[in-house]
């Protein structure tokens, strides 16, 4: 969910990406778990981020690349999501309007 939310910015979709999620967890846990002590960081300086994480004993994993107008979530050979970010954004905005009580239309 957090990766999808990273591509949603205000009234327009942002950037998508292709991300390979580590692990062998069940798909529902892999995609929707809210395990503590994890974060997503986007950087152009991967080596610096890895070095900083290593110095502090923090695990660091590269999930993918931020680019384009689609969101693709994979785990190994399993593909869970490959959708246009505009479609995800539209669904997100509809849910937001519904929850805030604004008319949909």
ABEGO torsion letter per residue (X at the ends): XAAAAAABBEABBBBBEBBBBBEABBAAAAAABBBBGBBBBBBABAAAAAAAAAAAGBBBBBAEBBBEABBBBBBEABBABBBBAAAAAAAAAAAAAAAAGBBBX
